[in-house]
Amino acid sequence: MASSSSGIVMRADKSIDEKLLELMSNPFGSQVAQDSILVAIGTSLCITAAIFLAFCILRPFNQIVYAPRLRHADEKHRPPPMDKSLFAWWKPVFKTTEQEYMHSMGMDATVFLRIARMCRNMFITLAIVGCGIIIPVNISKSAVYPGETRSSKNIIFLMTPKYLFGNAFWAFVVAAYAFDIVVCGYLWWTYRAIHQLRRKYMESPEYQNSLNARSLMVTDIKKNLRSDQGIVEITDSLRTVPEVPRASIGRNVKDIPDMIEEHEKAVVELEQVLAKYLKNPNSLPAVRPMCKPSKRDPEFTNKNEKVDAIDYLTARIQRLEEKIRQARETVDKRDAMPYGFASYETIESAHTVAFAARSKHPKGSTVQLAPKPKDIIWKNLPLDPKTRRWRRLINRFWITLLTVLYFVPNALIAVFLAQLGNIAILFPDFGAEMAKNPKTWAVVQGIAAPALTSLFYYFLPIIFRRLSVKAGDLTKTSRERHVISQLFSFFVFNNLLVFSLFGAVFKLVIATINIAKEGGRTWYGVLEEVHPFINIMIALCDISPFWVTWLVQRNLGAAIDLSQAVNLGWGSFSRKFLNPTPRELITRTAPPPFDYASYYNYFLFYSTVALCFGSLQPITLVVTAFYFSIDSSMKKYLLLYVFCTKNETGGLYWRTVFNRFLTGTFISNCIIALMIGARGDPRNMMLGAMAPIPLLLIAFKFYCKNTFDNSMKYYTKGESPKGVEAPPPIDKETRRRDRIGVRFGHPALYQKLTVPMVHEKSKHMLSEVYRGRLDGDIGSTAGFSDVYSMKRMSKEHPGKAAGATGPFEFIAENNMDFANFKDRPEFSDEHGGEGSVYGHNSRPGTPIGSERGRSSSRDSQRTFSPEENGVTYPAGYHHTPSNLREYSPSPSNGFGRSQSSVNTPYQIPADNTNLLHSAAPMGNQTPTYSPYTPDQDGGRTDYFRGPSRT
């Protein structure tokens, strides 16, 4: 039976096992022809040009999708304005300098674009070198067998070393050194440039004024040192500096983060239920929505019984809020944790101590520069070193298992889904079905393999992120760096090595089995007859045209990114045919976060493919250079106007990218060595000439590490010029007011709870839909009897009571825009809200709402300190018990109520707060919930109990 799709002819009398082995040995069937590559290039360029033209036409009329950063960023961080002409993007993309967009986009985006330009210039140079050395040698030195000429050979394979023998492989030794010099030269140039950018970043006002820049994070603290004073002892044992740090030991919040997570899930679920049920408020469905109770809800024993979704979810939200409030009030009574933070008055002191702590474990602890509080994975901080090492070992096991076992579905997809005719060879009945509906099965063949592969690759970064968190990563930055390295290893092993070599491996297996059946040969004799190196080399040459067409198609991915087709199409589709909640509609107008891990992995994988196949098929270098030339400009537009950086790292991804580039270069050298070992002559001399290359790469890595790394990470190493006196010690009173425990406190202690958002058009139906209490919600949650008895007043009709709303936040249709909510952490934290991008007058590096200088917010749960606009924790949290506090707070001499002192777990709209701003202090009654604010001397003023000491 023959299959024209695969180009394989098989005898009908062969068994299925024999047929399967032959299919595995030649999964791609007939080789890619020269015309096929030209068609692929032409098709890709035409579609890319069409998509680009569509972008130029659609961009001026849809700023929500194509320029959200231009709409939302403040004056300092706003990109250059654009008019509505088709090519208005040209000047901002090609005329904006690196220094200009560094301030608007941030350090991470600047480093990403610097790496993109490095890839562009590197592969342009490599294309010139590779095509100038390899192609002439391959064409002129290729062997010509009797009865054929060079012109009769396929030009695509004539440019490869498939027909090359003997001393012609000296050209590949020269090419290996030339490639390495070019790669290392561009890496060094970029390393130096990023080092300069990093130093400018550390001298910028944002970094100089951030608390994390002058703070240390101390982990793995032993029990006898788990106090504020214990942290000071640890830091003092490292290096003597003129300042004594202000320290704060971590507190055990136990299950509060889990309860907050459950609360947010319940809120989102309630919003989805209400959005669907109240889609048409004037014509409600006859049946109220039902749902199953949560498995974690102890109020319901029968988890399979369905209950009214609106009533259940509302009650569950209120129960969780009460539990969270009660748990927060008892945090100060729990034990200290094995981590804490120490803050200095100057960056120099903090970095001097951090530099002295590298590769050391003072008193059994680990001291490092503090990340931004938003960057910390708080649940992993309490893990001890033994648990973390065990989890990392388990994590490596799962990642290795996933990487290796994916070989099976990867091979099956390549052999069968990409070539359905191969299934017909094994199963004739399926072949008959294909013959009846060839067009239908052609569509399936064209969609099935890419769709299944893309679906898996979509979830792969999510899987790796969760595994990294399980492994004990302390920060989201370190998690993303690990995801980059894991994705790179997975792609190189499965998509490059296995995909390219499993055909050759199966050929070797078949040949070995056939020879072994004859008998009388030893295992090494069998290997000599099958010639493994020659077979692998020929297999790589045969598969090289596939990688040319694959790299050509990557231009489509870059164009689709620029067009934002997914966001544009999904937004229109969901709004018309689904029931998006107000929260979802608001989020869609925000700048989407840029997935640095995935994009860096794509850059690294494309580069590795080009480096590995550049010596086998130099056209790959030309195609890759063309791709990076286009994509570097497209990504610049996207980072300027569309994407935001969710967690700014200050360019810390560079070292991970640098190491992966060296790995790809080493693999390319191994492929050249394999070709020389297969057909080079004199083989030993050629391999000996290449032997120094790995040592030179290692030496280059350590040179860059020793030259740049320390000054990129540390603002100073602690050396002070001779003759310069040290600054005088900072007095205790100044350090006491720094309040590091507030800014580096666990978010579960100050995070405002999310309020269900409902469309305003459904407001008049709420009394019928919601069966709970609709009035007095503020008082019931805040605990103030005066507020409890008051009715909300209407803005439209002064003096009249507003309609009952219940524990909901109503959003009008014209207000469902990120611009109206970008100062709220629940939205800005997910969309690059570092405290200044959207115009907050806040201190970078601290949680939104807890920064110095932020203007008072009437709906804030926290209260502001008069001396520095600082923040205190919610009621009941006493920060550090007296037996663990370094200094006792001074007593208060009076009351001073802040304008936002009414505490409630809801984010109450501004017109319903501040009702008792000018009221006199209340009496000494015992409240349900007792907010407090710090007095002028740092103590705690309790509105119901008066001044007190902790």
PyMOL commands that set and color helices and strands:
alter all, ss='L'
color gray80, all
select helices_A, chain A and resi 16-25+34-61+63-66+68-72+90-95+98-105+107-141+150-152+155-158+161-163+167-202+205-208+212-214+223-225+228-236+256-277+309-329+331-333+347-357+362-364+373-375+378-380+385-405+407-417+420-426+428-436+438-470+476-518+523-530+532-563+565-577+582-588+596-614+619-642+654-679+683-690+692-713+732-736+740-743+747-749+760-769+777-782+785-788+813-815+818-820+825-828+882-884+910-912
alter helices_A, ss='H'
color red, helices_A
select strands_A, chain A and resi 2-3+8-9+215-219+246-251+290-291+307-308+336-343+366-369+757-759+809-811+932-934+940-942+946-948
alter strands_A, ss='S'
color yellow, strands_A
deselect
rebuild
show_as cartoon
